[in-house]
Amino acid sequence: SACGSGGDSASGSGSGKLVLGFSQVGAESGWRTANTKDIQEAAKAAGVDLKFSDAQQKQENQIAAIRSFIKQKVDVIAFSPVVVTGWDAVLKEAKAADIPVVLTDRAVDSDASLYVTFLGSDFVEEGKKAGDWLVGEYKDAKEPVNIVQLEGTVGAAPAIDRKKGFEQAIAANPNLKVIASQSGDFTRAKGKEVMQALLKAHKDIDVLFAHNDDMGLGAMQAIQEAGLTPGKDIKIVTVDAVKDGMQALADGKFNFIVECNPLLGGQLMDTAKKVKAGETVAKRIVTVETVFDQAKAKEALPTRKY
Ligand code: AHR
């Protein structure tokens, strides 16, 4: 192989299996749970020795996990960075130790020479798809359409990029106005709490754009508890398309979901194997995704795996 390390390089298990250290963001959403499960199953299927670490949405935990993977001399390190900034030092340490790094799901702002590839969705595109749907939905609107936005984790790539793509798309219709935008940290509980506050502060909300299903589901409860009908009084557009979100969409409580595919495990194992074998991989591997309206959600729900 092209590994270059020769002979019995310390690979942890000693079984000749590829050892992959993976630092996960946490378990903040249904998407994340599906992503974790898929990665664990794919590792098993591919005969990869997976060292899995859950960072509970804290960057310092991720940095500690990566340092521990370096110490253990794993073959490949993969991680889904909770935020975009602050990775240079630890990525340089991995590079100095000659351990290739694969970014999974989320991007970093470090120099691209510090990682081998970034495997995941185009979040700007996802935000655009959400905005494009609203532009179409309100093409005949003669009055302002008041939108509130529930953003993901502050500083996270999907929060930054979905917001950007959404704003770019809705600029096509000057009636579409974001009147408030706040982080709900990608969780159901925070989504509900922030929406309760937004409903108190604004009596004229027409649309909610939530950066993931879970925040949308939490907000949906807040809307119902405020005596309003989600999907009608306030239209709800989200990202992810996990089962609970798809159920809300099929039930008419959500109006549109942009898919974000969490099933990255197979691609991650393939990529890790190629990287270990010294093969070149594309610097950016973009996930293929679709969108769902209420009718499409009804069709897809019975066979939805997560
Ligand atoms: O990085 C992907 C995002 O993280 C998903 O959209 C969200 O649900 C998750 O927490």
Boltz pocket constraint, residues with backbone or C-beta under 6 A from the ligand:
constraints:
  - pocket:
      binder: B
      contacts: [[A, 28], [A, 29], [A, 30], [A, 31], [A, 32], [A, 105], [A, 106], [A, 158], [A, 186], [A, 211], [A, 212], [A, 213], [A, 214], [A, 239], [A, 240], [A, 260]]
      max_distance: 6.0
